[in-house]
Amino acid sequence: MSRRNRNSRNRTQEQQIMMNFQAEVMRSEGFAVNPNRPEDVKYEVAKELGVPLTRGYNGQLPAESAGRVGGRIGGSMVKELVRLAQGNLTKRQ
């Protein structure tokens, strides 16, 4: 297998792991997450924030609105990663 194919496969696996982590975090925040389509949680978040995010092209959506959706998801993920890291540091001491 070529290096390019291996890297592509690893990237796909890593993307799936991050999608699953995102879904787990957002589920813990109270959002309905479809286990077959965890990436769809962004539409749930957008709906809660009143952002008119739709499937497909969203070029008319201002960057500020899109950022509110991404920030809500990313911020929750970062908080969880920090919590996990702190727990690991505590276990080592």
C-alpha positions as a printed Julia matrix, in Angstrom:
93×3 Matrix{Float64}:
   0.0    0.0    0.0
   1.38   3.39  -0.92
   2.13   6.01   1.68
  -0.57   8.26   0.21
  -3.27   5.57   0.6
  -2.19   4.84   4.19
  -2.3    8.54   5.09
  -5.69   8.93   3.45
  -7.08   5.94   5.35
  -5.66   7.21   8.65
  -7.14  10.65   8.02
 -10.54   9.11   7.41
 -10.28   7.08  10.62
  -9.2   10.16  12.55
 -12.08  12.17  11.13
 -14.53   9.47  12.22
 -13.03   9.42  15.71
 -13.42  13.2   15.96
 -17.02  13.03  14.67
 -17.83  10.41  17.3
 -16.19  12.53  20.0
 -18.15  15.57  18.83
 -21.37  13.57  18.93
 -20.62  12.27  22.43
 -19.85  15.76  23.74
 -22.92  17.32  22.16
 -25.13  14.47  23.43
 -23.86  15.21  26.94
 -24.87  18.85  26.33
 -28.43  17.69  25.69
 -28.56  17.66  21.9
 -30.26  14.91  19.93
 -27.51  13.13  18.0
 -28.26  10.58  15.3
 -25.64   7.82  15.78
 -25.68   7.14  12.03
 -25.06  10.82  11.17
 -23.19  12.45  14.07
 -22.13  15.37  11.87
 -25.79  16.48  11.71
 -25.6   17.82  15.26
 -24.56  21.16  13.74
 -28.12  21.58  12.48
 -29.5   20.97  15.98
 -27.1   23.55  17.4
 -27.97  26.04  14.65
 -31.67  25.58  15.34
 -31.17  26.25  19.06
 -29.14  29.38  18.29
 -31.65  30.62  15.7
 -29.15  30.34  12.85
 -30.75  29.39   9.5
 -28.19  26.68   8.6
 -29.44  24.31   5.91
 -28.05  21.27   4.14
 -26.11  22.19   1.06
 -25.0   25.66   0.13
 -25.01  28.27   2.9
 -23.1   31.05   1.15
 -25.69  33.62   2.2
 -25.03  32.85   5.86
 -22.88  35.54   7.5
 -19.57  34.34   8.94
 -20.66  35.54  12.38
 -23.68  33.22  12.33
 -21.7   30.25  11.08
 -19.08  30.99  13.72
 -21.68  30.9   16.47
 -22.58  27.33  15.48
 -18.98  26.17  15.1
 -17.93  27.98  18.24
 -20.62  26.32  20.31
 -19.57  22.88  19.1
 -15.82  23.49  19.18
 -15.94  25.23  22.55
 -17.78  22.28  24.09
 -15.24  19.88  22.61
 -12.29  21.9   23.95
 -13.83  22.04  27.43
 -14.2   18.26  27.4
 -10.64  17.73  26.16
  -9.3   19.97  28.94
 -11.38  18.05  31.5
 -10.0   14.74  30.22
  -6.41  16.04  30.27
  -6.8   17.33  33.81
  -8.15  13.95  34.88
  -5.17  12.2   33.31
  -2.72  14.56  35.03
  -4.41  13.95  38.38
  -4.13  10.18  37.92
  -0.37  10.45  37.23
   0.37  12.33  40.44
